[in-house]
Amino acid sequence: MEVNRRLNGSALARLLGGWRSRGENNLTTALTEHTRLLILDGRLPIQIRLPGERELAEALDISRTTVAAAYNRLREQGFLMSRQGSGSWVTLPNDTTTVAPAPWTPSTTAGASELDLARAALAAPRGYMNDAIAYATAQLPQFLQSSGYQLLGTAILRQAVAARLNARGLPTTEDQILITSGAQHALSVVLATLTQPGSRVLVEHPTYPNALDAIRLRGARPVPVAFVDGRWDIEMLARAARDAAPQLAYLIPDFQNPTGMVMSEEERAAIVDIARRTGTPFVIDETLTDLTIDGPRPRPLAFHDRDEDSRIITVGSASKILWGGFRIGWIRAAAPMIRRLAASRAAMDMSSPIMDQLMVAYLLPKLDAIAEKRREALRRSRDALVEQFAVYLPEWRPAAAAGGVSLWIDLGLALSSRLASEAQQQNILLTPGPRFGIDGAFERFLRIPLTVPPDQAAVAAQRLSMIWLKLRSERRPAFAPELVS
């Protein structure tokens, strides 16, 4: 397999952080363990080339002998491969204690499950739906004399989306909006327009699994950039955008899926600067923007970009905030880019459903009121889940979720796929951590949706705790015992 990305010594030293903080007397063991955890957590992507022994020794201010010994242990454990003249690169052991991550569970399976902890989606806002249907029915006759094909989308909905973005502080006109059949379709249109098979696409790591699927389906290659200390690694993103020469980048700055993190204003401005300096188009996924739980709703990342030849392409959707049954999404970009995307869209899908568009156009002006009820429900669910996990699974460490629809949980052990497999046998659907990563990363993590009703949180925690205890009792170490975390 081709290895074409290299990490220098200072970058790896920054990722390792306080690798000596636990007070290990054996520096070789400490360096081996912390590097291995970086690999398992996805912060060191598979196939990335590590710095040479001398370079890393200088960056860490330790002896080259220590680095050589640590690299040798990682090779023995299957986390590193080396070739004379080519250096050493990250890999994963062939013999592990985990099973392959299951794909996203289709809806036909959910009906047979007593407890669905895989799908992070909300039910429709029933109090508004009848009025939305009545509005759409009243508006429909004006479209019946036409073919019904609306390549760009109906003017009614494009104006409603533009008005929504204007209200959030992002000046937008109707000609900057393209209506799509959901956010996933929007991403596919962008990929079809701006990438080719073999193109590189910069992504966060972890990230939304269906986005990874869309990238691979296009024949493109995702280039992962890991988070550092619970934040976006702006320096590494800039370096990857410069050195990897990606044709596109895909980010979720608002309540990132699956971690729930939100990008700061400074980071947003930095992303715009990277796009401007490197010429890389950035797809900004805002499907979760309105689902804030704590604090104010973030401003659009594109707020920081007022260039006429903007490289920021914003994607939104009615599915997460309103209802998954609405197959309506949108793209906001510079008007010339919208025309280019529309031309590509015609080869894939010539129009989105008119009735759906009309219903969403009615609901968007009422989104603030709808979102407030959503936020309160998500807050109750989040707090109940965190409380019950603290009681029944105290070793699990949920990340702080300020918004979005999921909890990203550090299990402490690389058993996520086995947990999901065992749970499925007991009619519990789970999405294991590797589903959100590349090449088997994130086996120590699990995503739990915040759509679990608060009164089911205790039941979910109890049932998962019994499965977890069973797995821990059966667990066989895959590595030298002294190195198992």
Secondary structure, DSSP 8 states (H G I E B T S, - for coil): ----EE--HHHHHHHH-STTTT--S-HHHHHHHHHHHHHHTTSS-TTEEE--HHHHHHHHTS-HHHHHHHHHHHHHHTSEEEETTTEEEE---SS-S---------HHHHTT-SEEES-------HHHHHHHHHHHHHHGGGGTTS----SS--HHHHHHHHHHHHHTT----GGGEEEESSHHHHHHHHHHHH--TT-EEEEEES--HHHHHHHHHTT-EEEEEE-BTTB--HHHHHHHHHHS--SEEEE--SS-TTT-----HHHHHHHHHHHHHH---EEEE-TTTT-BSSS-----GGGG---TT--EEEEEESTTTT-TT---EEEE--HHHHHHHHHHHTTT-S---HHHHHHHHHHGGGHHHHHHHHHHHHHHHHHHHHHHHHHH-TT-EE---SBSSEEEEE-SSS-HHHHHHHHHHTTEEEEEGGGGSSTT--TTEEEEETTS-GGGHHHHHHHHHHHHHHHHHH---SS-GGG--
